[in-house]
Amino acid sequence: MSSFRGRDVLSIRDFSRADIDTVLKAARKMVPVALGKKVSRSLEGKILGTLFYEPSTRTRLSFESAVSRLGGRALGFSSAEGTSVQKGETLADTIRMVEAYSDGIVLRHPQEGAARLAAGFSEKPVINAGDGAGQHPTQTLLDLYTIWDEKGTIEGQTVALVGDLKYGRTVHSLTYALAELGANLMFVSPPTLEMPREIIEHVKEKGLTFRLAHRLEEAIRDADVLYVTRIQKERFPDPQEYEKVAGSYRVDADLLRDAKRDLIIMHPLPRVTEISPDVDRTKHALYFKQAFNGVPVRMALLDLILGGGS
């Protein structure tokens, strides 16, 4: 367990299979604490600095909930407005300052690579809460936990990743992890938003089976897990390109007639139009439970890194 003490969490690619296993098992033990049914004081006296340069609801609140449930406290900002960043303070200086006030730092930033840069300036552990179109490792861990908890295993599951596979950091991180854990992959996207070539090459190197598709109907019959993502307007360099692909996919009750009975549907949220509200009432919908799972998973990580780790 000591390998986690003081560790940075920058990319899921820094995690071995054994590391992932450690986090998933620790997260399961945290569920009663996350639900408020048990009490833990493992982070009593610890302060977590939360620096969110980009909007966030679930990630920020679940980190704050996680540290509070373990008896610690969070301090930080939820946008750069009203901070010294607006006066031109560099990321390096902000990190050095917050490091003096806290035991660890959670950072979300629009620039890819910002978390790795921040870790270079900080003696305290830095956790990447999303950097541009790059990595979002704690989202990946909660996604893996959701599949593992629901299906009992990740190896051999057929996971269809749907939507913006070019700019979506959640699907980039998740693909690397699923390839490491032996899942079968399907990539469903508009032709202009296909998974980046280097990630496809990585899957090939792992010797795993995968399929590329442009129509959701091609994937729905074989999928054990449907991982749906929003086509993210804010990541597009050209608004006209966004308009061409916006609303490409919609998961609704009609589509699910062809699905496996035990298909689970996941979404990192927020959703816009890509999952119809009529899906919420089906046994397939797991995205709200997935959002809750962010709390025990982040609790497990914080406990392993800042606490005793149990």
PAGUDO-452882 format. One record per atom (N, C-alpha, C): residue in three letters; x, y, z. Coordinates in steps of 0.1 Angstrom, whole numbers, plus 2048, in hexadecimal, padded with zeros to 3 digits. Layout:
<rs>
alaXYZ;...
</rs>
This chain:
<rs>
met8087F4800;met800800800;met80980D800;ser81580B806;ser81D817808;ser82181E7FA;ser8208167EF;ser82381C7E2;ser81A8277DE;phe80F8297E5;phe8068347E2;phe8098407EA;arg81083F7F5;arg81284A7FE;arg8198567F7;gly8128627F7;gly81886D7F1;gly81986D7E2;arg8128647DB;arg8138627CD;arg80B86C7C5;asp8118707B9;asp8098787B0;asp80086F7A8;val7F48747A4;val7EB86D79B;val7E987678F;leu7F1873784;leu7F187C779;leu7EB87676C;ser7ED86976B;ser7E886175F;ser7E5853763;ile7DA84D75E;ile7D783F761;ile7E283675C;arg7EA83B752;arg7F583374D;arg800831757;asp800839762;asp80A83776C;asp80682C776;phe7FA826774;phe7F581C77D;phe7F780E777;ser7FD80577F;ser7FD7F777B;ser7F07F177E;arg7EF7E5779;arg7E37DD77B;arg7E07DB78A;ala7EB7D8791;ala7EB7D67A0;ala7E67E37A7;asp7EB7EF7A2;asp7E77FC7A8;asp7D87FE7A6;ile7D37FB79B;ile7C57FD798;ile7BD7F47A1;asp7C17E77A2;asp7BB7DD7AB;asp7BA7E27BA;thr7C57E87BE;thr7C67EE7CC;thr7BC7F87CE;val7BA8027C4;val7B180D7C6;val7A38077C5;leu79F7FE7BC;leu7927F97BB;leu78D7F27C8;lys7967EA7CE;lys7937E37DA;lys7917EC7E6;ala79A7F77E6;ala7998017F1;ala78C8097F0;ala78880C7E3;ala77C8137E1;ala77080C7E6;arg76F7FF7E3;arg7647F77E8;arg7627F87F7;lys76D7F87FE;lys76D7F980D;lys768807811;met76A811808;met76681E80C;met75782180A;val750819803;val74281B7FF;val73981F80B;pro73A817816;pro73181A822;pro735828828;val74282C827;val74683982C;val740844823;ala741841816;ala73C84B80C;ala72D84D80D;leu726843811;leu717843813;leu714849821;gly71E84C829;gly71B851837;gly717847841;lys71883A83D;lys71482F846;lys71F82B850;lys72B82F84D;lys73782D855;lys73F83A856;val74783B860;val74F847862;val75E844861;ser76584C85A;ser77484A85A;ser77A85885D;arg785858864;arg78C864867;arg79B863862;ser79D85B857;ser7AA858853;ser7B286484D;leu7AA86F849;leu7B187B844;leu7AF88784E;glu7AC88485A;glu7AA88F864;glu7B7897864;gly7B58A5864;gly7C08AE864;gly7C78B0856;lys7C28A984C;lys7C88AB83E;lys7BF8B5837;ile7C68BD82E;ile7C08C7826;ile7C38C4817;leu7B98C380F;leu7BA8C1801;leu7B88CE7F9;gly7C28D27F1;gly7C08DE7E9;gly7B98DA7DC;thr7AE8E17D9;thr7A78DD7CC;thr7A78E97C3;leu7AF8E87B8;leu7B08F37AE;leu7A98F07A1;phe79E8F679F;phe7968F3793;phe7968FF78A;tyr79E8FF780;tyr79F909776;tyr79590876C;glu78E8FC76C;glu7838FA762;glu7778F676A;pro76B8F8764;pro75E8F476B;pro75E8E576E;ser7588E277A;ser7578D477E;ser74C8D3788;thr7438C9787;thr73A8C7792;thr73D8BA799;arg73C8AF792;arg73E8A2799;arg74C8A079E;thr7568A3796;thr7648A079B;thr7678A97A7;arg7648B67A6;arg7688BE7B2;arg7608BA7BE;leu7538B97BD;leu74A8B67C8;leu74E8A87CE;ser75189E7C6;ser7548917CB;ser7628917D2;phe76B8997CD;phe77889A7D5;phe7758A07E2;glu76D8AB7E2;glu76A8B27EF;glu7638A97F9;ser7598A17F3;ser7528987FB;ser75B88D801;ala7648887F8;ala76D87D7FC;ala776881807;val77C88D807;val785891811;val77D89481E;ser77189A81D;ser76989C829;ser765890830;arg761886828;arg75C87982D;arg767872835;leu774875832;leu77F86F839;leu785878844;gly77E883847;gly78188C852;gly78B89784E;gly78E898841;gly7978A383D;gly78F8AF838;arg7968B9832;arg78F8C582D;arg7958C881F;ala78D8CF817;ala7918D480A;ala7918E380A;leu79B8E9803;leu79A8F7801;leu79F8FA7F3;gly7999047EC;gly79E9067DE;gly79490F7D7;phe79590E7CA;phe78C9177C2;phe78590E7B7;ser7799127B2;ser77290B7A8;ser77291279B;ser77991E79A;ser77C92478D;ser78792E790;ala78E931785;ala79A93A787;ala79694978A;glu78994C788;glu78495978A;glu78595D799;gly78996979C;gly78A96D7AA;gly7969687B1;thr7A09627A9;thr7AC95D7AF;thr7B89657A9;ser7C49637AE;ser7D096A7A9;ser7D396579B;val7CD95A796;val7CF956789;val7CB96177F;gln7C1968783;gln7BC97377A;gln7C697F77A;lys7CF97F784;lys7D998A784;lys7E698577D;gly7E5979777;gly7F097476F;gly7F996A777;glu7F5966783;glu7FD95C78A;glu7FF94F782;thr80B94A781;thr80E93E77A;thr809932781;leu80792777A;leu80291A780;leu80D91678B;ala81A917787;ala825913790;ala82491B79D;asp82192879D;asp82092F7A9;asp81492C7B1;thr80992A7AA;thr7FC9267B1;thr7FF9197B9;ile80590F7B2;ile8079027B8;ile8109037C4;arg81B90B7C3;arg82490C7CE;arg81D9137DA;met81491C7D7;met80D9237E2;met8039197E9;val7FB9127E1;val7F19097E6;val7F88FD7EE;glu8038F97E9;glu80B8EE7EF;glu80E8F27FE;ala8108FF800;ala81390380E;ala807902817;tyr7FB902811;tyr7EF902819;tyr7E88F481A;ser7EE8EA813;ser7E68DD812;ser7F08D1812;asp7EA8C5813;asp7F18B9814;asp7F28B2806;gly7E98B67FD;gly7E88B17F0;gly7E08BA7E7;ile7E28B97DA;ile7DB8C27D1;ile7D48BB7C6;val7C78BF7C4;val7BF8BA7B8;val7BE8C57AE;leu7C28C27A2;leu7C38CC798;leu7BB8C978B;arg7B28D2787;arg7AB8D177A;arg7B08DD772;his7B48DB766;his7BA8E675E;his7B78E474F;pro7B48EE747;pro7B18ED739;pro7BD8E8730;gln7C98EA735;gln7D58E772E;gln7D98D8730;glu7DB8D1725;glu7E08C3726;glu7EE8C472B;gly7F18BB735;gly7FE8BA73B;gly8008C3747;ala7F58CB74B;ala7F78D4756;ala7F98CD763;ala7F38C1765;ala7F48BA772;ala8038B5773;arg8088B0768;arg8168AB769;arg8208B676C;leu81D8C2766;leu8258CE768;leu8248D2777;ala8178D277C;ala8158D678A;ala81D8CC794;ala81D8BF791;ala8238B6799;ala8328B879A;gly8388BE78F;gly8468C278F;gly8498CD799;phe83F8D579C;phe8418E17A5;phe83D8DE7B3;ser8378D37B6;ser8328D07C3;ser8388C47CA;glu83C8C67D6;glu8418BB7DF;glu8358B27E4;lys8298B87E4;lys81D8B17E8;lys8178A97DC;pro80F89F7DF;pro8098977D4;pro7FF8A07CC;val80089E7BF;val7F68A57B6;val7ED89A7AF;ile7E089D7AF;ile7D78947A9;ile7D189B79D;asn7D2896791;asn7CC89B785;asn7BD899785;ala7B58A4785;ala7A78A3784;ala7A28A7776;gly7AB8A576C;gly7A78A875E;gly7B08B3759;asp7B78B074E;asp7BF8BB748;asp7BD8BB739;gly7B48C5735;gly7B18C7727;gly7AB8BA721;ala7B08B6715;ala7AC8AA70E;ala7B589E712;gly7BD8A071D;gly7C7896721;gly7C288B729;gln7C488B736;gln7C188073F;gln7B888474A;his7B087A74F;his7A787D75A;his7A7870762;pro7B386D769;pro7B585F76F;pro7AB85B77A;thr7A6865782;thr79D86178D;thr78F85D787;gln78B86477C;gln77F860774;gln78185276F;thr78C84F76A;thr78F841765;thr78E837770;leu79383A77B;leu792830787;leu78482E78B;leu77C83978B;leu76E83778F;leu76682F785;asp76A831778;asp76482A76D;asp76781B76E;leu774818770;leu77880A772;leu77180477E;tyr77080B789;tyr76A806795;tyr75B803792;thr75480B78A;thr746809787;thr7447FC77F;ile74D7FA775;ile74C7EE76D;ile74F7E2776;trp75A7E377D;trp75F7D7786;trp7547D4790;asp74E7DE797;asp7457DC7A1;asp7387D679B;glu7347DA790;glu7287D578A;glu7297C8783;lys7347C677C;lys7367BA774;lys73F7AF77B;gly7467B3785;gly74F7A978C;gly75D7A8786;thr75E7AC77A;thr76B7AC773;thr76B7B6768;ile7777BA763;ile7787C3758;ile77D7BB74C;glu7867B174F;glu78C7A9744;glu7817A273C;gly7817A372F;gly77879C726;gly76B7A3724;gln7687AE72B;gln75C7B6729;gln75D7BE71C;thr7527BF714;thr7537C6708;thr74D7D470B;val7567DE70A;val7537EC70D;val7527F4701;ala7477FA6FE;ala7458036F3;ala7468126F7;leu7508196F2;leu7528276F6;leu74C82F6EB;val7438386EE;val73A83F6E4;val73C84E6E6;gly73D8556DA;gly73C8646DA;gly74986A6D5;asp74D8746DD;asp75987B6D9;asp7668746DE;leu76B86C6D5;leu7778646D9;leu78486B6D6;lys7838766CF;lys78F87E6CB;lys7938876D6;tyr78A88F6DC;tyr78D8996E6;tyr78A8956F4;gly78388A6F6;gly77E886703;gly78887F70C;arg78D887716;arg79888271E;arg793875726;thr78687472A;thr782869732;thr78485C72A;val78085C71D;val782850715;val79084D711;his799857711;his7A785470E;his7AD84D71A;ser7AB852726;ser7B084B732;ser7AA83D734;leu79D83D732;leu796830734;leu79B82572A;thr79D82971D;thr7A281F714;thr7AF819718;tyr7B982171C;tyr7C681C721;tyr7C481272C;ala7BB816736;ala7B980D741;ala7B280073D;leu7A7801735;leu7A07F5731;leu7A97EC729;ala7B27F2721;ala7BC7E9719;ala7C57E2723;glu7C97E972D;glu7D27E3737;glu7CB7D773E;leu7BE7D9740;leu7B67CF748;leu7AF7C473F;gly7B27C5732;gly7AD7BA729;gly79F7BA725;ala7997C6724;ala78B7C771E;ala78B7C770F;asn7807C3709;asn77E7C56FB;asn7787D26F8;leu77D7D96EE;leu7797E76EC;leu7727E96DE;met7687F26DF;met7617F76D3;met7628066D3;phe76680C6C9;phe76681B6C8;phe75C8206BE;val7528276C3;val74782C6BB;val74783B6BB;ser74A8416AF;ser74B8506AF;ser7488546A0;pro74586169F;pro745867691;pro75386668B;pro75486567E;pro761863677;pro76B86E67B;thr76687A67E;thr76F885682;thr774885691;leu76D87C699;leu77087C6A7;leu77586E6AC;glu77D8676A3;glu78185A6A6;glu78C85A6B1;met78E84F6B8;met79984E6C2;met7A68516BC;pro7AF8596C2;pro7BC85C6BD;pro7C48506B9;arg7CC8516AF;arg7D38456A9;arg7DC83F6B3;glu7E38476BC;glu7ED8416C5;glu7E68396D0;ile7D983C6D3;ile7D28346DD;ile7CE8266D6;ile7C98276C9;ile7C681B6C2;ile7D28126C1;glu7DE8186BE;glu7EA8106BD;glu7ED8096CA;his7EB8106D5;his7EE80A6E2;his7E57FE6E5;val7D87FF6E1;val7CF7F46E2;val7D47E86DA;lys7D87EB6CD;lys7DD7E06C4;lys7EA7D96CB;glu7F27E26D1;glu7FF7DC6D7;glu7FB7D26E2;lys7F07D56E9;lys7EC7CC6F4;lys7E57BF6EF;gly7E37BF6E1;gly7DE7B36DB;gly7CF7B16DE;leu7C87BB6E1;leu7BA7BA6E4;leu7B17BC6D8;thr7A57B66D8;thr79C7B86CD;thr7957C56CF;phe7937CC6C3;phe78B7D96C4;phe7847DB6B7;arg77A7E36B7;arg7737E66AB;arg7707F56AA;leu7717FB69E;leu76D80969B;leu75F809695;ala757812699;ala749813693;ala745822693;his73C82568A;his73783368A;his72883368E;arg72282768E;arg714827692;arg71281F69F;leu70A8256A7;leu70781F6B5;leu7018116B3;glu6F88106A9;glu6F18036A7;glu6FB7F76A5;glu7077FA6A0;glu7117F069D;glu7167EA6AA;ala7167F26B5;ala71D7EF6C1;ala7137E96CC;ile7077ED6CB;ile6FE7EB6D6;ile6FB7DC6DA;arg6FB7D36D0;arg6F87C56D2;arg7037BE6DA;asp7107C26D8;asp71B7BA6DD;asp7217C06EA;ala71C7CC6EE;ala7227D36F9;ala71E7CE706;asp7277CC710;asp7247CA71E;asp7237D7725;val72B7E1721;val72B7EE727;val72B7F871B;leu72180271C;leu72080D713;leu72581971A;tyr73081F716;tyr73682B71D;tyr733837713;val72983F717;val72584970E;val72B857712;thr73085F709;thr73686C70C;thr72F877704;arg72F88270B;arg72A88F704;arg7348936F9;ile72E8986EE;ile73789E6E4;ile7398AC6E9;gln7468AF6ED;gln7498BB6F5;gln74C8C76ED;lys7438D06ED;lys7448DC6E5;lys7508E46E8;glu7548E46F6;glu75F8ED6FA;glu76D8E86F6;arg76D8DB6F1;arg77A8D66EC;arg77D8D86DD;phe7728DD6D6;phe7748DE6C7;phe77A8EC6C4;pro7858EB6BB;pro78B8F76B7;pro7828FF6AD;asp7798F86A6;asp7708FF69C;asp7618FC6A0;pro7599066A3;pro74B9046A6;pro7438FD69B;gln7478FF68E;gln7408F9683;gln7428EA683;glu74E8E6687;glu7518D7688;glu7488D1693;tyr7468D869E;tyr73E8D36A9;tyr7308D16A4;glu72A8DB69D;glu71C8DB698;glu71A8CE68F;lys7248CA687;lys7238BF67E;lys7218B2686;val7268B1692;val7268A4699;val71D8A46A6;ala7198B06AA;ala7108B16B6;ala7048A96B4;gly7018A16BF;gly6F58996BE;gly6F688D6B5;ser7028886B3;ser70487C6AA;ser6FE8706AF;tyr6FE86E6BD;tyr6F98626C3;tyr6EF8656CD;arg6E585C6CE;arg6DB85D6D9;arg6D784F6DE;val6DA84C6EA;val6D68406F0;val6C88416F5;asp6BF8396F0;asp6B183A6F6;asp6AB82C6F7;ala69F82B6FC;ala69981E6FF;ala6988156F3;asp69581B6E7;asp6948136DB;asp6A180C6D8;leu6AC8136D9;leu6BA80E6D6;leu6BD8026DF;leu6B88036EB;leu6BB7F96F6;leu6B47EB6F4;arg6AA7EB6EA;arg6A37DE6E8;arg6AD7D46E3;asp6B87D86DC;asp6C17CF6D7;asp6CD7CC6E0;ala6CD7D26EC;ala6D87D16F5;ala6D87C46FD;lys6E37C0702;lys6E47B570C;lys6DC7B9718;arg6D67AF71F;arg6CE7B172B;arg6D67B8736;asp6E37B4737;asp6EB7B9742;asp6F47C473E;leu6F17CB732;leu6F97D672E;leu6F87E1738;ile7047E773B;ile7047F3744;ile70780073C;ile70080B73E;ile703817737;ile709821741;met71582673C;met71D82F745;met71E83C73D;his721847745;his72385473F;his72A85D749;pro735864745;pro73D86B74F;pro735878754;leu72A87B74D;leu722887750;leu72A89474F;pro72489F74C;pro7168A174A;pro71289C73C;arg70589873B;arg70089472E;arg6F889F729;val6F689F71C;val6EE8A9715;val6E28A270F;thr6E489E702;thr6D98976FC;thr6DC8886F8;glu6E88846FC;glu6ED8776F7;glu6E786A6FE;ile6E186D70A;ile6D9862711;ile6CB867714;ser6C186170E;ser6B4865710;ser6B086371F;pro6A886C725;pro6A386A733;pro69B85D735;asp69685772A;asp68E84B72B;asp69783F72F;val6A484172D;val6AE836730;val6B183673F;asp6AF841746;asp6B1842754;asp6AA83875D;arg69E834758;arg69682B760;arg69981C75D;thr6A181A753;thr6A580C750;thr6AF806759;lys6B07F9759;lys6BA7F3762;lys6C87F575C;his6C97F974F;his6D67FB749;his6DE80874E;ala6D6812753;ala6DC81F756;ala6E481E763;leu6F1821762;leu6FA82176D;leu70182E770;tyr6FE838768;tyr706844768;tyr70584C775;phe6FA84B77C;phe6F9853789;phe70084B794;lys70083E794;lys70783679D;lys71683879A;gln71A83978D;gln72883B789;gln72C84978F;ala72485378F;ala728860795;ala72A85F7A4;phe7218577AB;phe7238557B9;phe73184E7BC;asn7348447B3;asn74083C7B5;asn74D8457B5;gly74C8517B0;gly75785A7B1;gly75B85D7BF;val75285C7C8;val7558607D6;val75D8547DD;pro7598487DD;pro76183D7E3;pro76E83C7DC;val76F83D7CF;val77B83B7C8;val7858467CB;arg7808537CC;arg78985E7CF;arg78D85D7DE;met7848587E7;met7878567F5;met79384C7F6;ala7928417EE;ala79C8377EF;ala7A983C7EB;leu7AA8447E0;leu7B684A7DB;leu7BC8547E6;leu7B485C7EB;leu7B98667F5;leu7BE85F801;asp7B7854805;asp7BB84D811;asp7C984680F;leu7CA841803;leu7D783A7FF;leu7E28447FE;ile7DF8507F9;ile7EA8597F6;ile7ED862802;leu7E3867809;leu7E5870815;leu7E386A822;gly7DC85F823;gly7D9858830;gly7E284C832;gly7DD84383A;gly7E483783D;gly7E382D831;gly7D882E82A;gly7D582481F;gly7D2817826;ser7C5812824;ser7C280682B;ser7BD7FB821;
</rs>
